[in-house]
Amino acid sequence: MKIKRRRFLQQSALGVGGVLLGARLTSADSKPQNFNPYETIPFGKTKLDVTRLCLGTGMNGGMRQSNQTRMGKAKFEDLIHGAYDRGIRLFDMADLYGTHPYLIPTLKDIPRDNYKIISKLWWRKGGIPEPERPDANIVVARFLKELRTDYIDVLLLHCVTSGKWPEELRRQMDILSGLKEKGMIRALGVSCHSLEALDAAVSEPWVQCVHTRINPDGVQMDGPADKVVPILKRLHAAGKAVTGMKICGAGKWRDDPEKRAESIKFVLGLGCVDVLNVGFEKPAEIDDFAGMVTKTARI
């Protein structure tokens, strides 16, 4: 297994590094550029520009709680302020995490158009306290009140697993499209939790952006990296914005800087993951992660 994984990492590096190698042969004095974790980049073919690094708020999330909400209001607000002060301008939330009431009130003195927010609609059984699953227009109206904003930059269908989700969730997709036309949502997409669902997103025109789990070891992913990466490349080639999750192994590598650095280098080297979405719990973790991103050469 180690040999197979090593070979895959080497092949991935070769695949994305051919252009760089040619550039070095023609210009020996040129220096490789490094990634800036706080740079603003296009979010696929949406009209949004976002920072490469995103603050996730759903670590161990469920039943409208997460590690971020469980740390208490004061510490969570300090984390949000710390992220913004460092340069993060993209914040990931969800109904499942219970993080809607925190973000915008914390940033109340900052113009709303200075940052972007992502939220997710939970349509599955369980996960949130109430059993009812109202249509998306009712749920989004509640979201806007909880978030204290007139619009959501990115709204995702949360945790799709079926390869037939575009058929099964078409009614909600159509409702969300109508809300987008009214300016209540700016971009639409899905958070995928199976290879079949991920593959279905490639050819679905409704999808503008995809949240996907990616790291070199396949930790809490939809499949092994050698199965996931080709789909991510197809998503990116189709103009979908790709946001990577579980880059730190769902917290598994919190105390393993070598593994975190390896994963960051792997994910950025793929050339098909636009945003790194990480559930930081301390401002110092942002600094550590951002430093590793900065040390990674752009291929």
Phi, psi and omega in degrees: 000320180295321180294317179299315181294319179297319179296320179296317178298320180293319180294322178297316180297320179294321182297319182268351185259359183299318180297318179297319180299317179297321180296321181292326179292327182270341182218086186294335183273349183290145180252136178295141177280160178245154179289142172255115184297339183253008180291152178268130183230156175294140180263081184060220179264009173290172178268014183265143168247133185225165174278150181298326181260133182238140175273114173275148183234020186238032180297123183053047185274151176167151180054038179060039172220159174203173176302327180291317178288327182289343178285350179099154186302313185297314182290323178295318178296321177299321178296316179297313177300316181299321178295314181294315181299330180279342178126358177288131181233017178226128185230128184255124180229181177192153173301322180301327185273341183070027186260000181304316186290352190267315197295297187294321173301325178293325181258028187299335180271002181253131179307137185300327182280004177277351181211163181242147178236143175245137169224170186222139180265121180269115185247352184279168173290150180068189176088317177235159190300315187275146181280337184289146176232083180297164177298159188301327181295322179290318181293317181294324176300319176295317179305313184298323177292316180295321182280341182060052179213162179269347183206156175247128184293314181225126177239127182244147164283122192273128170062061173275138184233334182280143175290348180255019184302327178298331176279314186292330183249019185300321180301312180293324177298317180295320178297316180295324176298321177296321178293326176295319178298330179276357178086008181279339177225143181256333179208149185235151179185199184220154169254115189262142180224035170195156177298321182295317179294319179298316180295323180295332181290337184300313186262004181272111183298335180297330185282121174256336184208151185224132169266130183219151181266125186212128171197164186290341185262356180074021182290122181050039178256176180282352181172181177295157184302324182289347174265325184283316187303314179302325178290320178298322178295322177292321176300313182295319179296332178278000178089009178280139173286131183247120177251123182270134176240169178059029181294330177263026178065038181056038179087355182298329183255025180303325181251023181231084184299328180295318179292321178296315180297320179297317182293317179300314180298318179297310185294313180294327181290343180293330179077009182231006177249116185278315189238141175255112184256112187233135180275068178299150177238351177218145176304327180297330178292327176296314180300316181298311182295315181299322178297322178291322177298316182299328182280352182274126181285137177284125182261000000 
